[in-house]
Amino acid sequence: MTSGDRPGMRPMRVVMLGAPGTGKGTQASLLAKDLGVVHISTGDMLREAVAQRTPLGLKVEGIMGQGKLVPDELMIQLVSQRLQAADCQEGFILDGFPRTLAQAKALDSLLQERGKAIDAVLVLEVPAEEIVRRLSNRRVCGRCGAVYNLTSDEAARSGICPACGGQLTQRPDDAEATVRERLRVYTRQTAPLQRYYRTQGKLFVIPGARSIDEVQQAVKEALRRVTTTTTSR
């Protein structure tokens, strides 16, 4: 992509919000490449901690398996440490954090201490039943980590990874009952979060039940509006 096609030329700090299964991880990864900044997925960080049996992983394993949110103090500690890394100083895309009002306020405080702030908050919205369908059909390769969906990836329906031949499995938190609990928790705890960012004038709602390319274009347009507004002040 040429520099003229990019949503903004300056470093940006973006929060990507959305219920599990809305595609925010995919969009965050694409956006990070476009902007030349790091993509920070707290979900990936937590799953890695669980897999490696770290002290944090042992604390959160049962919580995540029940579809509940990890306590604020643990998430704030995790993200605070990550944002101190050198690759975060020129901007970042935060995927999966903040999830609560307390986390959002803590993030603002962390950045204010460094003379920085969040530029935009993008919310991907997808109907609940579509989310349940997406996640309950998601499978992950235990060998290479590739992710497939049984409704769209015909080659994965055998349970074998088309890329490496590894076994495909379902994450415990992708079971249908757990997904529905995750959605209930998300809706209850993030409504105040959206109001908080809307009051700041940073919230942009993106319809997410479209193709990846269509959602990506809507994301870029939202950031162009942010850049235009900022440069006109």
MODELLER restraints for C-alpha pairs under 7 A, 6 or more apart:
rsr = mdl.restraints
at = mdl.atoms
rsr.add(forms.Gaussian(group=physical.xy_distance, feature=features.Distance(at['CA:6:A'], at['CA:34:A']), mean=6.13, stdev=0.5))
rsr.add(forms.Gaussian(group=physical.xy_distance, feature=features.Distance(at['CA:6:A'], at['CA:35:A']), mean=6.66, stdev=0.5))
rsr.add(forms.Gaussian(group=physical.xy_distance, feature=features.Distance(at['CA:7:A'], at['CA:220:A']), mean=5.45, stdev=0.5))
rsr.add(forms.Gaussian(group=physical.xy_distance, feature=features.Distance(at['CA:7:A'], at['CA:223:A']), mean=5.65, stdev=0.5))
rsr.add(forms.Gaussian(group=physical.xy_distance, feature=features.Distance(at['CA:7:A'], at['CA:224:A']), mean=5.07, stdev=0.5))
rsr.add(forms.Gaussian(group=physical.xy_distance, feature=features.Distance(at['CA:8:A'], at['CA:224:A']), mean=6.49, stdev=0.5))
rsr.add(forms.Gaussian(group=physical.xy_distance, feature=features.Distance(at['CA:8:A'], at['CA:227:A']), mean=6.01, stdev=0.5))
rsr.add(forms.Gaussian(group=physical.xy_distance, feature=features.Distance(at['CA:11:A'], at['CA:90:A']), mean=5.42, stdev=0.5))
rsr.add(forms.Gaussian(group=physical.xy_distance, feature=features.Distance(at['CA:11:A'], at['CA:91:A']), mean=4.99, stdev=0.5))
rsr.add(forms.Gaussian(group=physical.xy_distance, feature=features.Distance(at['CA:12:A'], at['CA:91:A']), mean=4.83, stdev=0.5))
rsr.add(forms.Gaussian(group=physical.xy_distance, feature=features.Distance(at['CA:12:A'], at['CA:92:A']), mean=6.54, stdev=0.5))
rsr.add(forms.Gaussian(group=physical.xy_distance, feature=features.Distance(at['CA:12:A'], at['CA:119:A']), mean=6.23, stdev=0.5))
rsr.add(forms.Gaussian(group=physical.xy_distance, feature=features.Distance(at['CA:13:A'], at['CA:91:A']), mean=4.86, stdev=0.5))
rsr.add(forms.Gaussian(group=physical.xy_distance, feature=features.Distance(at['CA:13:A'], at['CA:92:A']), mean=4.98, stdev=0.5))
rsr.add(forms.Gaussian(group=physical.xy_distance, feature=features.Distance(at['CA:13:A'], at['CA:93:A']), mean=6.04, stdev=0.5))
rsr.add(forms.Gaussian(group=physical.xy_distance, feature=features.Distance(at['CA:13:A'], at['CA:118:A']), mean=5.07, stdev=0.5))
rsr.add(forms.Gaussian(group=physical.xy_distance, feature=features.Distance(at['CA:13:A'], at['CA:119:A']), mean=5.36, stdev=0.5))
rsr.add(forms.Gaussian(group=physical.xy_distance, feature=features.Distance(at['CA:14:A'], at['CA:92:A']), mean=6.35, stdev=0.5))
rsr.add(forms.Gaussian(group=physical.xy_distance, feature=features.Distance(at['CA:14:A'], at['CA:93:A']), mean=4.85, stdev=0.5))
rsr.add(forms.Gaussian(group=physical.xy_distance, feature=features.Distance(at['CA:14:A'], at['CA:94:A']), mean=6.20, stdev=0.5))
rsr.add(forms.Gaussian(group=physical.xy_distance, feature=features.Distance(at['CA:14:A'], at['CA:118:A']), mean=6.00, stdev=0.5))
rsr.add(forms.Gaussian(group=physical.xy_distance, feature=features.Distance(at['CA:14:A'], at['CA:119:A']), mean=5.82, stdev=0.5))
rsr.add(forms.Gaussian(group=physical.xy_distance, feature=features.Distance(at['CA:14:A'], at['CA:120:A']), mean=5.08, stdev=0.5))
rsr.add(forms.Gaussian(group=physical.xy_distance, feature=features.Distance(at['CA:14:A'], at['CA:121:A']), mean=5.84, stdev=0.5))
rsr.add(forms.Gaussian(group=physical.xy_distance, feature=features.Distance(at['CA:15:A'], at['CA:93:A']), mean=5.85, stdev=0.5))
rsr.add(forms.Gaussian(group=physical.xy_distance, feature=features.Distance(at['CA:15:A'], at['CA:94:A']), mean=4.75, stdev=0.5))
rsr.add(forms.Gaussian(group=physical.xy_distance, feature=features.Distance(at['CA:15:A'], at['CA:95:A']), mean=6.38, stdev=0.5))
rsr.add(forms.Gaussian(group=physical.xy_distance, feature=features.Distance(at['CA:15:A'], at['CA:120:A']), mean=6.43, stdev=0.5))
rsr.add(forms.Gaussian(group=physical.xy_distance, feature=features.Distance(at['CA:15:A'], at['CA:121:A']), mean=4.68, stdev=0.5))
rsr.add(forms.Gaussian(group=physical.xy_distance, feature=features.Distance(at['CA:15:A'], at['CA:122:A']), mean=6.26, stdev=0.5))
rsr.add(forms.Gaussian(group=physical.xy_distance, feature=features.Distance(at['CA:16:A'], at['CA:24:A']), mean=6.36, stdev=0.5))
rsr.add(forms.Gaussian(group=physical.xy_distance, feature=features.Distance(at['CA:16:A'], at['CA:28:A']), mean=6.63, stdev=0.5))
rsr.add(forms.Gaussian(group=physical.xy_distance, feature=features.Distance(at['CA:16:A'], at['CA:93:A']), mean=6.93, stdev=0.5))
rsr.add(forms.Gaussian(group=physical.xy_distance, feature=features.Distance(at['CA:16:A'], at['CA:94:A']), mean=5.93, stdev=0.5))
rsr.add(forms.Gaussian(group=physical.xy_distance, feature=features.Distance(at['CA:16:A'], at['CA:95:A']), mean=5.12, stdev=0.5))
rsr.add(forms.Gaussian(group=physical.xy_distance, feature=features.Distance(at['CA:16:A'], at['CA:121:A']), mean=5.95, stdev=0.5))
rsr.add(forms.Gaussian(group=physical.xy_distance, feature=features.Distance(at['CA:16:A'], at['CA:122:A']), mean=4.98, stdev=0.5))
rsr.add(forms.Gaussian(group=physical.xy_distance, feature=features.Distance(at['CA:16:A'], at['CA:123:A']), mean=6.14, stdev=0.5))
rsr.add(forms.Gaussian(group=physical.xy_distance, feature=features.Distance(at['CA:17:A'], at['CA:24:A']), mean=6.83, stdev=0.5))
rsr.add(forms.Gaussian(group=physical.xy_distance, feature=features.Distance(at['CA:17:A'], at['CA:95:A']), mean=6.78, stdev=0.5))
rsr.add(forms.Gaussian(group=physical.xy_distance, feature=features.Distance(at['CA:17:A'], at['CA:96:A']), mean=6.60, stdev=0.5))
rsr.add(forms.Gaussian(group=physical.xy_distance, feature=features.Distance(at['CA:17:A'], at['CA:122:A']), mean=5.88, stdev=0.5))
rsr.add(forms.Gaussian(group=physical.xy_distance, feature=features.Distance(at['CA:17:A'], at['CA:123:A']), mean=4.56, stdev=0.5))
rsr.add(forms.Gaussian(group=physical.xy_distance, feature=features.Distance(at['CA:17:A'], at['CA:124:A']), mean=6.31, stdev=0.5))
rsr.add(forms.Gaussian(group=physical.xy_distance, feature=features.Distance(at['CA:18:A'], at['CA:24:A']), mean=6.27, stdev=0.5))
rsr.add(forms.Gaussian(group=physical.xy_distance, feature=features.Distance(at['CA:18:A'], at['CA:123:A']), mean=5.35, stdev=0.5))
rsr.add(forms.Gaussian(group=physical.xy_distance, feature=features.Distance(at['CA:18:A'], at['CA:124:A']), mean=4.88, stdev=0.5))
rsr.add(forms.Gaussian(group=physical.xy_distance, feature=features.Distance(at['CA:18:A'], at['CA:125:A']), mean=6.30, stdev=0.5))
rsr.add(forms.Gaussian(group=physical.xy_distance, feature=features.Distance(at['CA:19:A'], at['CA:183:A']), mean=6.48, stdev=0.5))
rsr.add(forms.Gaussian(group=physical.xy_distance, feature=features.Distance(at['CA:19:A'], at['CA:186:A']), mean=6.30, stdev=0.5))
rsr.add(forms.Gaussian(group=physical.xy_distance, feature=features.Distance(at['CA:21:A'], at['CA:131:A']), mean=5.19, stdev=0.5))
rsr.add(forms.Gaussian(group=physical.xy_distance, feature=features.Distance(at['CA:21:A'], at['CA:134:A']), mean=6.32, stdev=0.5))
rsr.add(forms.Gaussian(group=physical.xy_distance, feature=features.Distance(at['CA:21:A'], at['CA:135:A']), mean=5.85, stdev=0.5))
rsr.add(forms.Gaussian(group=physical.xy_distance, feature=features.Distance(at['CA:22:A'], at['CA:124:A']), mean=6.19, stdev=0.5))
rsr.add(forms.Gaussian(group=physical.xy_distance, feature=features.Distance(at['CA:22:A'], at['CA:125:A']), mean=6.62, stdev=0.5))
rsr.add(forms.Gaussian(group=physical.xy_distance, feature=features.Distance(at['CA:22:A'], at['CA:126:A']), mean=5.78, stdev=0.5))
rsr.add(forms.Gaussian(group=physical.xy_distance, feature=features.Distance(at['CA:22:A'], at['CA:131:A']), mean=6.45, stdev=0.5))
rsr.add(forms.Gaussian(group=physical.xy_distance, feature=features.Distance(at['CA:22:A'], at['CA:208:A']), mean=6.26, stdev=0.5))
rsr.add(forms.Gaussian(group=physical.xy_distance, feature=features.Distance(at['CA:24:A'], at['CA:95:A']), mean=6.99, stdev=0.5))
rsr.add(forms.Gaussian(group=physical.xy_distance, feature=features.Distance(at['CA:24:A'], at['CA:124:A']), mean=6.62, stdev=0.5))
rsr.add(forms.Gaussian(group=physical.xy_distance, feature=features.Distance(at['CA:25:A'], at['CA:95:A']), mean=6.40, stdev=0.5))
rsr.add(forms.Gaussian(group=physical.xy_distance, feature=features.Distance(at['CA:27:A'], at['CA:216:A']), mean=6.40, stdev=0.5))
rsr.add(forms.Gaussian(group=physical.xy_distance, feature=features.Distance(at['CA:28:A'], at['CA:39:A']), mean=6.46, stdev=0.5))
rsr.add(forms.Gaussian(group=physical.xy_distance, feature=features.Distance(at['CA:28:A'], at['CA:93:A']), mean=6.25, stdev=0.5))
rsr.add(forms.Gaussian(group=physical.xy_distance, feature=features.Distance(at['CA:28:A'], at['CA:95:A']), mean=6.57, stdev=0.5))
rsr.add(forms.Gaussian(group=physical.xy_distance, feature=features.Distance(at['CA:29:A'], at['CA:39:A']), mean=5.88, stdev=0.5))
rsr.add(forms.Gaussian(group=physical.xy_distance, feature=features.Distance(at['CA:32:A'], at['CA:38:A']), mean=5.77, stdev=0.5))
rsr.add(forms.Gaussian(group=physical.xy_distance, feature=features.Distance(at['CA:32:A'], at['CA:39:A']), mean=5.54, stdev=0.5))
rsr.add(forms.Gaussian(group=physical.xy_distance, feature=features.Distance(at['CA:32:A'], at['CA:93:A']), mean=6.17, stdev=0.5))
rsr.add(forms.Gaussian(group=physical.xy_distance, feature=features.Distance(at['CA:37:A'], at['CA:90:A']), mean=6.73, stdev=0.5))
rsr.add(forms.Gaussian(group=physical.xy_distance, feature=features.Distance(at['CA:37:A'], at['CA:91:A']), mean=5.54, stdev=0.5))
rsr.add(forms.Gaussian(group=physical.xy_distance, feature=features.Distance(at['CA:37:A'], at['CA:92:A']), mean=5.11, stdev=0.5))
rsr.add(forms.Gaussian(group=physical.xy_distance, feature=features.Distance(at['CA:38:A'], at['CA:87:A']), mean=6.57, stdev=0.5))
rsr.add(forms.Gaussian(group=physical.xy_distance, feature=features.Distance(at['CA:38:A'], at['CA:88:A']), mean=6.47, stdev=0.5))
rsr.add(forms.Gaussian(group=physical.xy_distance, feature=features.Distance(at['CA:38:A'], at['CA:92:A']), mean=4.87, stdev=0.5))
rsr.add(forms.Gaussian(group=physical.xy_distance, feature=features.Distance(at['CA:38:A'], at['CA:93:A']), mean=6.25, stdev=0.5))
rsr.add(forms.Gaussian(group=physical.xy_distance, feature=features.Distance(at['CA:39:A'], at['CA:92:A']), mean=5.97, stdev=0.5))
rsr.add(forms.Gaussian(group=physical.xy_distance, feature=features.Distance(at['CA:39:A'], at['CA:93:A']), mean=4.84, stdev=0.5))
rsr.add(forms.Gaussian(group=physical.xy_distance, feature=features.Distance(at['CA:39:A'], at['CA:94:A']), mean=6.39, stdev=0.5))
rsr.add(forms.Gaussian(group=physical.xy_distance, feature=features.Distance(at['CA:40:A'], at['CA:93:A']), mean=5.99, stdev=0.5))
rsr.add(forms.Gaussian(group=physical.xy_distance, feature=features.Distance(at['CA:40:A'], at['CA:94:A']), mean=5.06, stdev=0.5))
rsr.add(forms.Gaussian(group=physical.xy_distance, feature=features.Distance(at['CA:40:A'], at['CA:95:A']), mean=5.88, stdev=0.5))
rsr.add(forms.Gaussian(group=physical.xy_distance, feature=features.Distance(at['CA:41:A'], at['CA:94:A']), mean=6.40, stdev=0.5))
rsr.add(forms.Gaussian(group=physical.xy_distance, feature=features.Distance(at['CA:41:A'], at['CA:95:A']), mean=4.72, stdev=0.5))
rsr.add(forms.Gaussian(group=physical.xy_distance, feature=features.Distance(at['CA:41:A'], at['CA:96:A']), mean=6.09, stdev=0.5))
rsr.add(forms.Gaussian(group=physical.xy_distance, feature=features.Distance(at['CA:42:A'], at['CA:95:A']), mean=6.38, stdev=0.5))
rsr.add(forms.Gaussian(group=physical.xy_distance, feature=features.Distance(at['CA:42:A'], at['CA:96:A']), mean=5.43, stdev=0.5))
rsr.add(forms.Gaussian(group=physical.xy_distance, feature=features.Distance(at['CA:42:A'], at['CA:97:A']), mean=6.57, stdev=0.5))
rsr.add(forms.Gaussian(group=physical.xy_distance, feature=features.Distance(at['CA:43:A'], at['CA:96:A']), mean=6.24, stdev=0.5))
rsr.add(forms.Gaussian(group=physical.xy_distance, feature=features.Distance(at['CA:46:A'], at['CA:57:A']), mean=6.61, stdev=0.5))
rsr.add(forms.Gaussian(group=physical.xy_distance, feature=features.Distance(at['CA:49:A'], at['CA:56:A']), mean=6.33, stdev=0.5))
rsr.add(forms.Gaussian(group=physical.xy_distance, feature=features.Distance(at['CA:49:A'], at['CA:57:A']), mean=4.35, stdev=0.5))
rsr.add(forms.Gaussian(group=physical.xy_distance, feature=features.Distance(at['CA:50:A'], at['CA:57:A']), mean=3.83, stdev=0.5))
rsr.add(forms.Gaussian(group=physical.xy_distance, feature=features.Distance(at['CA:50:A'], at['CA:58:A']), mean=6.23, stdev=0.5))
rsr.add(forms.Gaussian(group=physical.xy_distance, feature=features.Distance(at['CA:50:A'], at['CA:61:A']), mean=5.90, stdev=0.5))
rsr.add(forms.Gaussian(group=physical.xy_distance, feature=features.Distance(at['CA:60:A'], at['CA:70:A']), mean=6.36, stdev=0.5))
rsr.add(forms.Gaussian(group=physical.xy_distance, feature=features.Distance(at['CA:63:A'], at['CA:69:A']), mean=6.88, stdev=0.5))
rsr.add(forms.Gaussian(group=physical.xy_distance, feature=features.Distance(at['CA:63:A'], at['CA:70:A']), mean=6.42, stdev=0.5))
rsr.add(forms.Gaussian(group=physical.xy_distance, feature=features.Distance(at['CA:64:A'], at['CA:173:A']), mean=6.77, stdev=0.5))
rsr.add(forms.Gaussian(group=physical.xy_distance, feature=features.Distance(at['CA:65:A'], at['CA:172:A']), mean=6.03, stdev=0.5))
rsr.add(forms.Gaussian(group=physical.xy_distance, feature=features.Distance(at['CA:65:A'], at['CA:173:A']), mean=5.44, stdev=0.5))
rsr.add(forms.Gaussian(group=physical.xy_distance, feature=features.Distance(at['CA:66:A'], at['CA:178:A']), mean=6.29, stdev=0.5))
rsr.add(forms.Gaussian(group=physical.xy_distance, feature=features.Distance(at['CA:67:A'], at['CA:173:A']), mean=6.11, stdev=0.5))
rsr.add(forms.Gaussian(group=physical.xy_distance, feature=features.Distance(at['CA:67:A'], at['CA:178:A']), mean=5.26, stdev=0.5))
rsr.add(forms.Gaussian(group=physical.xy_distance, feature=features.Distance(at['CA:67:A'], at['CA:179:A']), mean=6.80, stdev=0.5))
rsr.add(forms.Gaussian(group=physical.xy_distance, feature=features.Distance(at['CA:67:A'], at['CA:181:A']), mean=5.72, stdev=0.5))
rsr.add(forms.Gaussian(group=physical.xy_distance, feature=features.Distance(at['CA:67:A'], at['CA:182:A']), mean=4.70, stdev=0.5))
rsr.add(forms.Gaussian(group=physical.xy_distance, feature=features.Distance(at['CA:68:A'], at['CA:182:A']), mean=6.22, stdev=0.5))
rsr.add(forms.Gaussian(group=physical.xy_distance, feature=features.Distance(at['CA:68:A'], at['CA:185:A']), mean=6.63, stdev=0.5))
rsr.add(forms.Gaussian(group=physical.xy_distance, feature=features.Distance(at['CA:72:A'], at['CA:103:A']), mean=6.19, stdev=0.5))
rsr.add(forms.Gaussian(group=physical.xy_distance, feature=features.Distance(at['CA:76:A'], at['CA:103:A']), mean=6.38, stdev=0.5))
rsr.add(forms.Gaussian(group=physical.xy_distance, feature=features.Distance(at['CA:98:A'], at['CA:104:A']), mean=5.26, stdev=0.5))
rsr.add(forms.Gaussian(group=physical.xy_distance, feature=features.Distance(at['CA:99:A'], at['CA:190:A']), mean=5.94, stdev=0.5))
rsr.add(forms.Gaussian(group=physical.xy_distance, feature=features.Distance(at['CA:100:A'], at['CA:189:A']), mean=5.70, stdev=0.5))
rsr.add(forms.Gaussian(group=physical.xy_distance, feature=features.Distance(at['CA:100:A'], at['CA:190:A']), mean=5.58, stdev=0.5))
rsr.add(forms.Gaussian(group=physical.xy_distance, feature=features.Distance(at['CA:100:A'], at['CA:193:A']), mean=5.80, stdev=0.5))
rsr.add(forms.Gaussian(group=physical.xy_distance, feature=features.Distance(at['CA:101:A'], at['CA:192:A']), mean=6.24, stdev=0.5))
rsr.add(forms.Gaussian(group=physical.xy_distance, feature=features.Distance(at['CA:101:A'], at['CA:193:A']), mean=4.83, stdev=0.5))
rsr.add(forms.Gaussian(group=physical.xy_distance, feature=features.Distance(at['CA:108:A'], at['CA:117:A']), mean=6.51, stdev=0.5))
rsr.add(forms.Gaussian(group=physical.xy_distance, feature=features.Distance(at['CA:111:A'], at['CA:117:A']), mean=5.49, stdev=0.5))
rsr.add(forms.Gaussian(group=physical.xy_distance, feature=features.Distance(at['CA:119:A'], at['CA:202:A']), mean=6.86, stdev=0.5))
rsr.add(forms.Gaussian(group=physical.xy_distance, feature=features.Distance(at['CA:120:A'], at['CA:202:A']), mean=4.86, stdev=0.5))
rsr.add(forms.Gaussian(group=physical.xy_distance, feature=features.Distance(at['CA:120:A'], at['CA:203:A']), mean=6.39, stdev=0.5))
rsr.add(forms.Gaussian(group=physical.xy_distance, feature=features.Distance(at['CA:121:A'], at['CA:202:A']), mean=5.62, stdev=0.5))
rsr.add(forms.Gaussian(group=physical.xy_distance, feature=features.Distance(at['CA:121:A'], at['CA:203:A']), mean=4.86, stdev=0.5))
rsr.add(forms.Gaussian(group=physical.xy_distance, feature=features.Distance(at['CA:121:A'], at['CA:204:A']), mean=6.16, stdev=0.5))
rsr.add(forms.Gaussian(group=physical.xy_distance, feature=features.Distance(at['CA:122:A'], at['CA:203:A']), mean=6.05, stdev=0.5))
rsr.add(forms.Gaussian(group=physical.xy_distance, feature=features.Distance(at['CA:122:A'], at['CA:204:A']), mean=4.92, stdev=0.5))
rsr.add(forms.Gaussian(group=physical.xy_distance, feature=features.Distance(at['CA:122:A'], at['CA:205:A']), mean=6.01, stdev=0.5))
rsr.add(forms.Gaussian(group=physical.xy_distance, feature=features.Distance(at['CA:122:A'], at['CA:206:A']), mean=6.84, stdev=0.5))
rsr.add(forms.Gaussian(group=physical.xy_distance, feature=features.Distance(at['CA:123:A'], at['CA:204:A']), mean=6.08, stdev=0.5))
rsr.add(forms.Gaussian(group=physical.xy_distance, feature=features.Distance(at['CA:123:A'], at['CA:205:A']), mean=4.75, stdev=0.5))
rsr.add(forms.Gaussian(group=physical.xy_distance, feature=features.Distance(at['CA:123:A'], at['CA:206:A']), mean=5.75, stdev=0.5))
rsr.add(forms.Gaussian(group=physical.xy_distance, feature=features.Distance(at['CA:124:A'], at['CA:205:A']), mean=6.17, stdev=0.5))
rsr.add(forms.Gaussian(group=physical.xy_distance, feature=features.Distance(at['CA:124:A'], at['CA:206:A']), mean=4.84, stdev=0.5))
rsr.add(forms.Gaussian(group=physical.xy_distance, feature=features.Distance(at['CA:124:A'], at['CA:207:A']), mean=5.83, stdev=0.5))
rsr.add(forms.Gaussian(group=physical.xy_distance, feature=features.Distance(at['CA:124:A'], at['CA:208:A']), mean=5.13, stdev=0.5))
rsr.add(forms.Gaussian(group=physical.xy_distance, feature=features.Distance(at['CA:125:A'], at['CA:206:A']), mean=6.22, stdev=0.5))
rsr.add(forms.Gaussian(group=physical.xy_distance, feature=features.Distance(at['CA:125:A'], at['CA:207:A']), mean=5.12, stdev=0.5))
rsr.add(forms.Gaussian(group=physical.xy_distance, feature=features.Distance(at['CA:125:A'], at['CA:208:A']), mean=5.14, stdev=0.5))
rsr.add(forms.Gaussian(group=physical.xy_distance, feature=features.Distance(at['CA:126:A'], at['CA:207:A']), mean=6.62, stdev=0.5))
rsr.add(forms.Gaussian(group=physical.xy_distance, feature=features.Distance(at['CA:126:A'], at['CA:208:A']), mean=5.22, stdev=0.5))
rsr.add(forms.Gaussian(group=physical.xy_distance, feature=features.Distance(at['CA:126:A'], at['CA:209:A']), mean=5.26, stdev=0.5))
rsr.add(forms.Gaussian(group=physical.xy_distance, feature=features.Distance(at['CA:132:A'], at['CA:176:A']), mean=6.47, stdev=0.5))
rsr.add(forms.Gaussian(group=physical.xy_distance, feature=features.Distance(at['CA:132:A'], at['CA:179:A']), mean=6.32, stdev=0.5))
rsr.add(forms.Gaussian(group=physical.xy_distance, feature=features.Distance(at['CA:132:A'], at['CA:180:A']), mean=6.94, stdev=0.5))
rsr.add(forms.Gaussian(group=physical.xy_distance, feature=features.Distance(at['CA:135:A'], at['CA:174:A']), mean=5.45, stdev=0.5))
rsr.add(forms.Gaussian(group=physical.xy_distance, feature=features.Distance(at['CA:136:A'], at['CA:174:A']), mean=5.41, stdev=0.5))
rsr.add(forms.Gaussian(group=physical.xy_distance, feature=features.Distance(at['CA:136:A'], at['CA:175:A']), mean=5.54, stdev=0.5))
rsr.add(forms.Gaussian(group=physical.xy_distance, feature=features.Distance(at['CA:136:A'], at['CA:176:A']), mean=5.36, stdev=0.5))
rsr.add(forms.Gaussian(group=physical.xy_distance, feature=features.Distance(at['CA:137:A'], at['CA:149:A']), mean=5.40, stdev=0.5))
rsr.add(forms.Gaussian(group=physical.xy_distance, feature=features.Distance(at['CA:137:A'], at['CA:150:A']), mean=5.26, stdev=0.5))
rsr.add(forms.Gaussian(group=physical.xy_distance, feature=features.Distance(at['CA:137:A'], at['CA:151:A']), mean=6.62, stdev=0.5))
rsr.add(forms.Gaussian(group=physical.xy_distance, feature=features.Distance(at['CA:138:A'], at['CA:148:A']), mean=5.75, stdev=0.5))
rsr.add(forms.Gaussian(group=physical.xy_distance, feature=features.Distance(at['CA:138:A'], at['CA:149:A']), mean=4.42, stdev=0.5))
rsr.add(forms.Gaussian(group=physical.xy_distance, feature=features.Distance(at['CA:138:A'], at['CA:150:A']), mean=6.38, stdev=0.5))
rsr.add(forms.Gaussian(group=physical.xy_distance, feature=features.Distance(at['CA:138:A'], at['CA:170:A']), mean=6.54, stdev=0.5))
rsr.add(forms.Gaussian(group=physical.xy_distance, feature=features.Distance(at['CA:139:A'], at['CA:147:A']), mean=5.87, stdev=0.5))
rsr.add(forms.Gaussian(group=physical.xy_distance, feature=features.Distance(at['CA:139:A'], at['CA:148:A']), mean=5.26, stdev=0.5))
rsr.add(forms.Gaussian(group=physical.xy_distance, feature=features.Distance(at['CA:139:A'], at['CA:149:A']), mean=6.07, stdev=0.5))
rsr.add(forms.Gaussian(group=physical.xy_distance, feature=features.Distance(at['CA:139:A'], at['CA:168:A']), mean=5.68, stdev=0.5))
rsr.add(forms.Gaussian(group=physical.xy_distance, feature=features.Distance(at['CA:139:A'], at['CA:169:A']), mean=5.24, stdev=0.5))
rsr.add(forms.Gaussian(group=physical.xy_distance, feature=features.Distance(at['CA:139:A'], at['CA:170:A']), mean=4.84, stdev=0.5))
rsr.add(forms.Gaussian(group=physical.xy_distance, feature=features.Distance(at['CA:140:A'], at['CA:146:A']), mean=5.77, stdev=0.5))
rsr.add(forms.Gaussian(group=physical.xy_distance, feature=features.Distance(at['CA:140:A'], at['CA:147:A']), mean=4.58, stdev=0.5))
rsr.add(forms.Gaussian(group=physical.xy_distance, feature=features.Distance(at['CA:140:A'], at['CA:148:A']), mean=6.32, stdev=0.5))
rsr.add(forms.Gaussian(group=physical.xy_distance, feature=features.Distance(at['CA:140:A'], at['CA:168:A']), mean=5.22, stdev=0.5))
rsr.add(forms.Gaussian(group=physical.xy_distance, feature=features.Distance(at['CA:140:A'], at['CA:169:A']), mean=5.40, stdev=0.5))
rsr.add(forms.Gaussian(group=physical.xy_distance, feature=features.Distance(at['CA:140:A'], at['CA:170:A']), mean=6.28, stdev=0.5))
rsr.add(forms.Gaussian(group=physical.xy_distance, feature=features.Distance(at['CA:141:A'], at['CA:147:A']), mean=6.49, stdev=0.5))
rsr.add(forms.Gaussian(group=physical.xy_distance, feature=features.Distance(at['CA:141:A'], at['CA:161:A']), mean=5.98, stdev=0.5))
rsr.add(forms.Gaussian(group=physical.xy_distance, feature=features.Distance(at['CA:141:A'], at['CA:166:A']), mean=5.83, stdev=0.5))
rsr.add(forms.Gaussian(group=physical.xy_distance, feature=features.Distance(at['CA:141:A'], at['CA:167:A']), mean=5.66, stdev=0.5))
rsr.add(forms.Gaussian(group=physical.xy_distance, feature=features.Distance(at['CA:141:A'], at['CA:168:A']), mean=4.44, stdev=0.5))
rsr.add(forms.Gaussian(group=physical.xy_distance, feature=features.Distance(at['CA:141:A'], at['CA:169:A']), mean=6.44, stdev=0.5))
rsr.add(forms.Gaussian(group=physical.xy_distance, feature=features.Distance(at['CA:142:A'], at['CA:166:A']), mean=6.18, stdev=0.5))
rsr.add(forms.Gaussian(group=physical.xy_distance, feature=features.Distance(at['CA:142:A'], at['CA:167:A']), mean=5.82, stdev=0.5))
rsr.add(forms.Gaussian(group=physical.xy_distance, feature=features.Distance(at['CA:142:A'], at['CA:168:A']), mean=6.21, stdev=0.5))
rsr.add(forms.Gaussian(group=physical.xy_distance, feature=features.Distance(at['CA:142:A'], at['CA:169:A']), mean=6.97, stdev=0.5))
rsr.add(forms.Gaussian(group=physical.xy_distance, feature=features.Distance(at['CA:143:A'], at['CA:166:A']), mean=5.20, stdev=0.5))
rsr.add(forms.Gaussian(group=physical.xy_distance, feature=features.Distance(at['CA:144:A'], at['CA:164:A']), mean=6.92, stdev=0.5))
rsr.add(forms.Gaussian(group=physical.xy_distance, feature=features.Distance(at['CA:148:A'], at['CA:156:A']), mean=6.70, stdev=0.5))
rsr.add(forms.Gaussian(group=physical.xy_distance, feature=features.Distance(at['CA:150:A'], at['CA:156:A']), mean=6.29, stdev=0.5))
rsr.add(forms.Gaussian(group=physical.xy_distance, feature=features.Distance(at['CA:150:A'], at['CA:157:A']), mean=5.65, stdev=0.5))
rsr.add(forms.Gaussian(group=physical.xy_distance, feature=features.Distance(at['CA:155:A'], at['CA:162:A']), mean=6.24, stdev=0.5))
rsr.add(forms.Gaussian(group=physical.xy_distance, feature=features.Distance(at['CA:156:A'], at['CA:162:A']), mean=6.35, stdev=0.5))
rsr.add(forms.Gaussian(group=physical.xy_distance, feature=features.Distance(at['CA:159:A'], at['CA:167:A']), mean=6.15, stdev=0.5))
rsr.add(forms.Gaussian(group=physical.xy_distance, feature=features.Distance(at['CA:159:A'], at['CA:168:A']), mean=5.01, stdev=0.5))
rsr.add(forms.Gaussian(group=physical.xy_distance, feature=features.Distance(at['CA:160:A'], at['CA:166:A']), mean=5.70, stdev=0.5))
rsr.add(forms.Gaussian(group=physical.xy_distance, feature=features.Distance(at['CA:160:A'], at['CA:167:A']), mean=4.98, stdev=0.5))
rsr.add(forms.Gaussian(group=physical.xy_distance, feature=features.Distance(at['CA:160:A'], at['CA:168:A']), mean=5.53, stdev=0.5))
rsr.add(forms.Gaussian(group=physical.xy_distance, feature=features.Distance(at['CA:161:A'], at['CA:167:A']), mean=6.16, stdev=0.5))
rsr.add(forms.Gaussian(group=physical.xy_distance, feature=features.Distance(at['CA:161:A'], at['CA:168:A']), mean=6.04, stdev=0.5))
rsr.add(forms.Gaussian(group=physical.xy_distance, feature=features.Distance(at['CA:173:A'], at['CA:179:A']), mean=6.47, stdev=0.5))
rsr.add(forms.Gaussian(group=physical.xy_distance, feature=features.Distance(at['CA:197:A'], at['CA:203:A']), mean=5.45, stdev=0.5))
rsr.add(forms.Gaussian(group=physical.xy_distance, feature=features.Distance(at['CA:204:A'], at['CA:222:A']), mean=6.72, stdev=0.5))
rsr.add(forms.Gaussian(group=physical.xy_distance, feature=features.Distance(at['CA:206:A'], at['CA:218:A']), mean=6.61, stdev=0.5))
rsr.add(forms.Gaussian(group=physical.xy_distance, feature=features.Distance(at['CA:206:A'], at['CA:219:A']), mean=6.93, stdev=0.5))
rsr.add(forms.Gaussian(group=physical.xy_distance, feature=features.Distance(at['CA:208:A'], at['CA:215:A']), mean=6.05, stdev=0.5))
